[in-house]
Amino acid sequence: MANEMPVLLVASKVKESIKEHGCNTAGDALDALNGWVHWLIEQATKRAEANGRKTVKGHDFLIMG
């Protein structure tokens, strides 16, 4: 599909981490997590730009309510 987002995750590492917590990974879990990572990046870049920066910093990823 043309609308697919590039994968930003190492699937084996994500699955390994989930397994270490005693759970299995469903087929759609990695796609959902990848989508969330893309959203986080989008929000962080918007926050950096809103603060007059081109550099994304760690605190730009914090979700503030």
Z-matrix of the N, CA and C atoms (Angstrom, degrees):
N
C 1 1.442
C 2 1.516 1 111.18
N 3 1.320 2 115.97 1 144.66
C 4 1.454 3 120.98 2 -179.40
C 5 1.522 4 112.01 3 -73.30
N 6 1.326 5 118.11 4 -24.28
C 7 1.451 6 121.76 5 -176.55
C 8 1.524 7 114.07 6 -90.38
N 9 1.311 8 117.43 7 3.53
C 10 1.460 9 119.69 8 -178.89
C 11 1.523 10 110.12 9 -69.45
N 12 1.315 11 114.96 10 139.12
C 13 1.460 12 120.94 11 178.10
C 14 1.520 13 109.07 12 -84.68
N 15 1.325 14 117.04 13 143.54
C 16 1.460 15 118.28 14 176.19
C 17 1.529 16 110.42 15 -61.64
N 18 1.307 17 115.97 16 145.20
C 19 1.464 18 121.12 17 -179.17
C 20 1.521 19 108.96 18 -77.92
N 21 1.325 20 115.84 19 124.29
C 22 1.462 21 122.03 20 -178.59
C 23 1.522 22 111.90 21 -106.81
N 24 1.314 23 116.80 22 7.85
C 25 1.457 24 121.97 23 -174.91
C 26 1.524 25 111.03 24 -115.16
N 27 1.303 26 115.87 25 154.64
C 28 1.464 27 121.27 26 169.73
C 29 1.529 28 105.09 27 -95.74
N 30 1.332 29 115.57 28 101.67
C 31 1.464 30 121.69 29 -172.53
C 32 1.525 31 112.36 30 -53.78
N 33 1.322 32 117.16 31 -43.96
C 34 1.462 33 119.53 32 -177.30
C 35 1.526 34 111.37 33 -63.57
N 36 1.325 35 117.15 34 -35.77
C 37 1.465 36 120.88 35 179.90
C 38 1.523 37 111.18 36 -71.29
N 39 1.331 38 116.73 37 -39.28
C 40 1.463 39 120.51 38 178.00
C 41 1.521 40 109.50 39 -64.22
N 42 1.335 41 116.61 40 -47.67
C 43 1.462 42 120.99 41 179.90
C 44 1.526 43 110.99 42 -61.35
N 45 1.322 44 116.94 43 -40.13
C 46 1.467 45 121.99 44 178.82
C 47 1.531 46 110.39 45 -62.53
N 48 1.321 47 116.43 46 -43.51
C 49 1.462 48 120.25 47 -179.77
C 50 1.525 49 111.18 48 -65.20
N 51 1.314 50 116.86 49 -41.78
C 52 1.463 51 120.98 50 177.87
C 53 1.525 52 109.81 51 -63.13
N 54 1.316 53 116.08 52 -42.44
C 55 1.464 54 121.71 53 179.62
C 56 1.534 55 110.95 54 -62.11
N 57 1.345 56 116.55 55 -38.44
C 58 1.467 57 121.14 56 178.68
C 59 1.526 58 111.64 57 -63.07
N 60 1.315 59 116.52 58 -22.38
C 61 1.461 60 121.34 59 176.83
C 62 1.525 61 111.99 60 -93.03
N 63 1.338 62 115.97 61 9.62
C 64 1.452 63 121.05 62 174.79
C 65 1.509 64 115.48 63 81.54
N 66 1.334 65 117.38 64 19.07
C 67 1.463 66 120.44 65 -178.81
C 68 1.524 67 110.75 66 -122.38
N 69 1.312 68 114.71 67 163.93
C 70 1.458 69 122.47 68 174.16
C 71 1.520 70 109.17 69 -101.65
N 72 1.330 71 116.48 70 162.04
C 73 1.459 72 122.25 71 -178.47
C 74 1.522 73 109.88 72 -106.80
N 75 1.323 74 116.54 73 119.62
C 76 1.465 75 121.61 74 177.29
C 77 1.523 76 109.77 75 -72.43
N 78 1.306 77 116.21 76 159.50
C 79 1.458 78 121.71 77 -177.75
C 80 1.515 79 114.52 78 -59.70
N 81 1.321 80 116.80 79 -30.59
C 82 1.468 81 119.67 80 -177.86
C 83 1.527 82 113.73 81 -94.49
N 84 1.309 83 117.90 82 -3.09
C 85 1.470 84 121.38 83 -174.94
C 86 1.529 85 112.10 84 -64.39
N 87 1.317 86 118.00 85 -44.16
C 88 1.464 87 120.64 86 -177.89
C 89 1.523 88 111.62 87 -67.01
N 90 1.327 89 117.50 88 -38.50
C 91 1.463 90 120.28 89 176.62
C 92 1.524 91 110.86 90 -62.63
N 93 1.329 92 116.27 91 -42.72
C 94 1.459 93 120.49 92 179.63
C 95 1.529 94 110.84 93 -64.87
N 96 1.318 95 117.13 94 -44.61
C 97 1.458 96 121.05 95 179.56
C 98 1.527 97 110.72 96 -64.73
N 99 1.315 98 117.14 97 -40.95
C 100 1.456 99 121.54 98 178.03
C 101 1.535 100 110.38 99 -61.33
N 102 1.332 101 116.51 100 -41.76
C 103 1.461 102 120.36 101 177.39
C 104 1.510 103 111.79 102 -62.15
N 105 1.323 104 116.24 103 -39.61
C 106 1.458 105 121.14 104 178.99
C 107 1.523 106 111.10 105 -66.11
N 108 1.338 107 117.30 106 -40.09
C 109 1.462 108 121.24 107 178.11
C 110 1.526 109 109.58 108 -62.91
N 111 1.328 110 117.37 109 -42.93
C 112 1.465 111 120.56 110 177.03
C 113 1.533 112 110.51 111 -59.67
N 114 1.334 113 116.59 112 -42.21
C 115 1.464 114 121.05 113 179.60
C 116 1.526 115 110.37 114 -64.00
N 117 1.335 116 117.14 115 -43.21
C 118 1.465 117 121.09 116 178.70
C 119 1.526 118 111.14 117 -59.87
N 120 1.311 119 116.44 118 -42.11
C 121 1.464 120 120.68 119 179.08
C 122 1.524 121 110.35 120 -64.24
N 123 1.319 122 116.28 121 -43.25
C 124 1.464 123 120.30 122 178.13
C 125 1.526 124 111.13 123 -59.68
N 126 1.321 125 116.86 124 -45.12
C 127 1.463 126 120.84 125 179.81
C 128 1.524 127 111.15 126 -65.15
N 129 1.321 128 117.16 127 -41.37
C 130 1.468 129 121.35 128 -179.39
C 131 1.518 130 111.36 129 -65.18
N 132 1.331 131 117.44 130 -40.43
C 133 1.464 132 119.55 131 179.16
C 134 1.523 133 110.78 132 -67.87
N 135 1.315 134 117.04 133 -36.73
C 136 1.471 135 120.27 134 176.53
C 137 1.528 136 110.78 135 -64.08
N 138 1.324 137 116.35 136 -40.25
C 139 1.463 138 120.14 137 -179.95
C 140 1.522 139 110.43 138 -66.01
N 141 1.331 140 116.19 139 -43.31
C 142 1.467 141 119.74 140 178.85
C 143 1.525 142 110.17 141 -61.12
N 144 1.324 143 116.71 142 -46.85
C 145 1.464 144 120.74 143 179.70
C 146 1.524 145 111.29 144 -62.14
N 147 1.325 146 117.16 145 -40.51
C 148 1.467 147 121.37 146 179.52
C 149 1.528 148 111.37 147 -63.38
N 150 1.317 149 115.92 148 -24.68
C 151 1.457 150 120.95 149 179.03
C 152 1.531 151 112.08 150 -99.24
N 153 1.330 152 116.18 151 16.68
C 154 1.459 153 121.32 152 175.55
C 155 1.515 154 114.90 153 72.08
N 156 1.323 155 117.14 154 24.84
C 157 1.468 156 120.87 155 -179.60
C 158 1.514 157 110.85 156 -118.40
N 159 1.329 158 115.25 157 152.46
C 160 1.453 159 121.41 158 170.77
C 161 1.521 160 110.34 159 -104.28
N 162 1.313 161 115.86 160 -4.24
C 163 1.463 162 121.56 161 -179.46
C 164 1.520 163 109.53 162 -102.98
N 165 1.318 164 115.59 163 124.44
C 166 1.462 165 120.95 164 176.13
C 167 1.518 166 107.80 165 -83.71
N 168 1.333 167 115.35 166 128.26
C 169 1.460 168 121.54 167 179.83
C 170 1.521 169 109.56 168 -109.39
N 171 1.308 170 116.04 169 164.83
C 172 1.455 171 121.37 170 -177.89
C 173 1.512 172 113.45 171 -54.22
N 174 1.330 173 116.61 172 -41.05
C 175 1.460 174 118.81 173 -177.74
C 176 1.525 175 113.04 174 -69.96
N 177 1.334 176 117.69 175 -12.64
C 178 1.463 177 120.50 176 177.22
C 179 1.525 178 111.26 177 -70.58
N 180 1.315 179 117.28 178 -17.65
C 181 1.458 180 121.69 179 179.59
C 182 1.518 181 112.89 180 -88.00
N 183 1.329 182 117.30 181 -11.00
C 184 1.453 183 120.21 182 -179.27
C 185 1.520 184 109.87 183 -71.04
N 186 1.313 185 115.34 184 134.16
C 187 1.454 186 120.45 185 178.60
C 188 1.511 187 107.34 186 -91.63
N 189 1.296 188 115.45 187 115.44
C 190 1.457 189 121.16 188 -178.89
C 191 1.527 190 108.71 189 -107.83
N 192 1.330 191 116.83 190 136.00
C 193 1.450 192 119.91 191 -178.67
C 194 1.491 193 114.13 192 -97.41
